[in-house]
Structures are given as structure tokens and as C-alpha cells.
């Protein structure tokens, strides 16, 4: 069973999903891949994880770096989960490039090369926007590239975190 809850952010309405215990999804309602992986029975609910996620988002959108992470249950391939776990290590206000993440995965897997495009695909299918900070990933030249929620939202989130806005293109 999948449970949904709604949140109104400064960037528009968002939908949260849970398996009843942990957060499994968080999307802008108009984003690409909205509710990907939500199949079968769906119900609206008020689980504690939804209140915790709303509190996290309230802090975040007020310009405060939350000092906790709601319980997450990320559903995806092993490769996607590896990429998403790396995203969770990118500090608030910092960015990484797709290439840097690909190089980190190559080192972890003890292989010579990992495709930055493959990393981009996994980043783009991140089911938990903002909390798993895919918006902190930039092109190798520092440019804004791909964000399922849209580049204007990505720019807003990076500026909110006081990332060097002068290099955002």
C-alpha cells in the first residue's frame, strides 16, 4: 500500500509518499517522473513521517539547514541507490558535478571509468526531491543541467542554500 500526503512549498505543491513507515517519495506536482514507482493501492494519510517531512521542508524553505533527515526507504536499482546515497553526502550549500560522482562510484567499484550520463540518469530518477539533494549536482563546467522539477526550481534551491549564484548558468 502507498500512502500520500500533500505539502505547499514556495515553489508549488508537492506530494509525499510513504510505505507507512518511511518516506518513499517527494515530488513537485508538475515535475518529470512525478510519482514514479507508486503503483497499486493508494490512500491519503497522516503518518508521523509526513509530519517529520513537512517540518524538514518548513525549516529548509525558511533558509535553515535541517539537522535531521526523515526516515527514507528509497526504491530503485542498486546503482541508483548508490548514486542517491552519494547525493545524501553533499553538504547543504555545496555542489558536485556528475563527473565527480561518476569518479567516486568508479573508485568504489574499483573500475577505471563510470559514465557521468549513467549517473545523470540515476540523479534524474531520484524519488525524494530536495531531501536527497539532486539539485546540488551540476555540469562539469558548473552549469545548471537537468532537474526533474525544472531548472528555475533548481536555481531557486541553490540560491536558497547560498551556493555561489554567480556561476549558475
Order of alpha helices (4+ residues) and beta strands (2+ residues): beta-beta-beta-beta-alpha-alpha-beta-alpha-alpha-beta-alpha
